[in-house]
Amino acid sequence: MDWCHYRFRSLWALPAKPAAVYDALERAEDYPRWWPQVREVRRLDDTSGLITIRATLPYDLVFTAREVRRDREAGVLEIAMEGDLEGWARWTLTADGEGTLARYDQVTEVNKPLLRRFAVPGRPVFLANHRLMMRAGRRGLVAYLEAV
C-alpha cells in the first residue's frame, strides 16, 4: 500500500438547483468566501490557479489547479493538481428532488515532505482532517447558496 496515496468521495445533498450549485462551484476564486479551509485561490490564467488550503491540522497545502473539464450540461467540473497534492478532483452534480446531489471525487498523492514523513502513523488523522474539511465545506456552501 502506498501510504501517501488517497482516494476520497463525498456526497453533499444541497437545497439548490444544479445550475445554482454549478455556478457557485465553478467560481473557485470565491471558495474562500464560503469554505473556511480554502484560505486562498489566486488565478494564474483563464484555466489555472494557485490554491492554499488549511483544515484543522496546522499545515498548509499549496497546489496549482488546472481545469481539465468544465461541462455545465453534464454537471461536471474537474481539475488536475500539482504541488503539495498531485492528482485530480471532480465535482459531479445531479438533480435530487428539489435540490442537488454533489459528488466530490479526488485521487491524490501527497508530496508535502512533512506529510510524507508521517504518512503511516498520521493517516487516520489526515483522513479525519479531510472529513472535517468536507463537512465544513458543505455547511458553508449551503449558507452561501441560501444567501444568493
Phi, psi and omega in degrees: 000134175272107186290349179260004180258132181230145174230121182241149170216129176231143177240124180244118171275121185238139183273048179213157179295151180307322181298319179292320179294317178302314180302318180291316184287333181283345178264073184303328181295344177269352182307317180300340178290329184236347181242099189304329183280346173272099188283324183203141170229116181243117179297134175259323176198197184293339185233008180212160179202164178257124185243136175241125177236150173211118179267223184287321182286150187278063173212148175264148168243127182237130180209158173268129176253128179239128180299130177251319181214132174225102186227093182300317183299318180275348182072037185238132171231125183224142177232158167254144183239140175220139180134227178298333173239138176229127181156222182212160175217146183216134168261135173232121185251135175223149177295142180218089185064235178274355185239211185223142168257116179258120179255126179248122176241139179215133172235122187213153172248131179273125180255344183299121185306317181300316181289327176293321181298323182256023187303315184285302182290334183272349187307312179299324179289319178296321178294318177296321178301317179295316179301317179296320179297317181293321178298316179295324178296317178297313179301316180296319180292321177301312180298319179298315181294324178291332182278339182267000000 
